[in-house]
Amino acid sequence: MEPPQIQRLSESVVNRIAAGEVIQRPVSAVKELLENSLDAAASSVNLLIKDGGLKLIQVSDDGHGIRFEDLPILCERHTTSKLSAFEDLQRIKSMGFRGEALASMTYVGHVTVTTITNGQLHGYRVSYRDGLMEHEPKPCAAVKGTQIMVENLFYNMAARRKTLQNSSDDYSKIVDLVSRFAIHHINVSFSCRKHGAVRADVHTAATTSRLHAIKSVYGVSVAHNLIEIEASDNDPSTSVFEMHGYMSNANYSAKKITMVLFINDRLVECSALKRAIEIVYAATLPKASKPFIYISIVLPPENIDVNVHPTKREVSLLNQEVIIEKIQSVVESTLRSSNEERTFQEQTAGQSSLPRINTSKEVNLSPMPTGSRSSKVPVNKLVRTDSLDPVGRLHAYTQIMSGRHLEKSASLNAVRSLVRQRRNPKDSLELTSVQELLDEINNNCNPGMMDIVRHCTYVGMADDVFALLQHNTHLYLANVVNLSKELMYQQVLSRFGHFNAIQLNDPVPLKDLIILALKEEDVDSECNDDDNLKEKIAEMNTELLKQKAEMLEEYFGIHIDEHGNVSRLPVILDQYTPDMDRVPEFALCLGNDVDWEDEKNCIQAVSAALGNFYAMHPLMLPNPSGEGLLFYKKRKLMDGYAEESTCDNTGSDVIDNKVEHELLSEAETAWAQREWSIQHVLFPSMRLFFKPPVSMANDGTFVKVTSLEKLYKIFERC
């Protein structure tokens, strides 16, 4: 067999192969363009990225621009303004020097350059493909500097493009790259934004403080745990270098190392230095904590070889081992001194004791004098929540088991604005009995508990009845049923004679409602005599309520027609509809428990009945998020029936499963609706209108679970 013939590759094939090596992925192109902008003395660099850089990479800077005469050869291979002879590499200071980057981009993408130099009246725009201009430069409006767009990257390299389908991964690499440049070149402002996004993912302004730049890019938690480090060596026989940077102290903890290394202002990687630093942290700190470290090394240009990697990601240093050893020594000594002063942060823990709250003397909120400077608050008295801030809810720490969620179109602010619009009407009916009942509410109000209600933070539901609230440094359990019942009662009196209406789709006969309520009360409901008695009681109460229908509608917004049907109910709180399963109980209460002869007692009893009806009781259906889920599980069919008819059993199985699933879905929606109403309707309304009576301090409505001060005492004993 004859050996294959050696052929000279065409220039286009050579260029495309070289381009694939220089531009390995979108972040490689971004790095080359950023370095070009910095070489052009730019003070501002803005990036716009689409689909991880595959669809669009746009880099705009305010540098010195590109001369019109240089545009024809701008994207040809090995054309550069950085050097003219090979010896220039020994003292190169610019980041670019090969003249391959832009040429490589034109072989794997569509490149458009818009540029203007100082003194020109307009700029020029030109497109490139395969290293050549597609047309003559066109005059255009332009701002100072250069804008380079790379579109459809790797459009002609199907295999490469398939391996880069994860656009979010590529975009995160670009953001990481820009972040590293931003904390080193602090005299340049950087911005990196996704196409279509309003806010930039990286946005820094030029500053004189490197620590401030790190804080703006990597966050406060990183910046607060950094220590400045410096090292140098001026002995020509060993090594000549200067190093300065920042390293994380013993309090910093991360899952992986973040090492930002610049050598002579070049962003590079050095695996040997990285390993040396990791060894120091692993030997000094427990659990092999991963550090954050920024290092900038400056060497004489002749002591560094920059031309050792296609993407200039690595460099070769003279006396590299000596330099690494000295930097490792400085890091180790600094870290050991930091470890001696290590601090720890406490975490809150729960406590099972449930002491009852005291009276109003327990709460004392005294505002700071105007103009006085607040002193430092001890950590065991530091309030970490804001009653007006919806963050910090219990939902953030619990996993939602069901995939079905209640969707509410109204936002919290919209609901609160509606609540505020429903202020107490000033032109209420002037009945002395109503005013007396309102005076009793005001005189019986507990000011300490009122302060808790006004300034508490809703945490979440502890169970079906109790909600968790935080006020200052105290955590309370609040009985939602008692609170809502009293709030509804007070609101009925406050809105007396001024109610909007809830229109029922189908009028409901009072007689049927009362009979249903009587049957629910009576355990022995199978007796015929009892059924007759119930019917007589229902008829009597229906006739009574028909006689009082005019008063009920005028004062309370309850409409009963001439046939004894209930067709309208009052709106007591906006955005809230009561549980209609409790209408029978409410109808029976109106017929049996109201003293219609005494005006004050009558109004008080009807208001209390409405308060109990509208209170946020647990629903009739068990809560599926707890033990109530067992209620919805399919009951096993009898073994004998299963043996007799296997086919029928299978059919029944399917029907039974369907019914149980629909019931479970209905229950989940109803319970989610209830909790939404508690958080977004009940507690905002309580802050505005509620006046808690003194009795609630001792009847279990409010129970103090624990306080931050007690938790700190527990920690101190541990």
Summary of the structure (lengths in Angstrom):
residues: 718
radius of gyration: 38.0
end to end distance: 83.3
largest distance: 121.2
contacts: 2070
relative contact order: 0.07
helix: 44%
strand: 19%
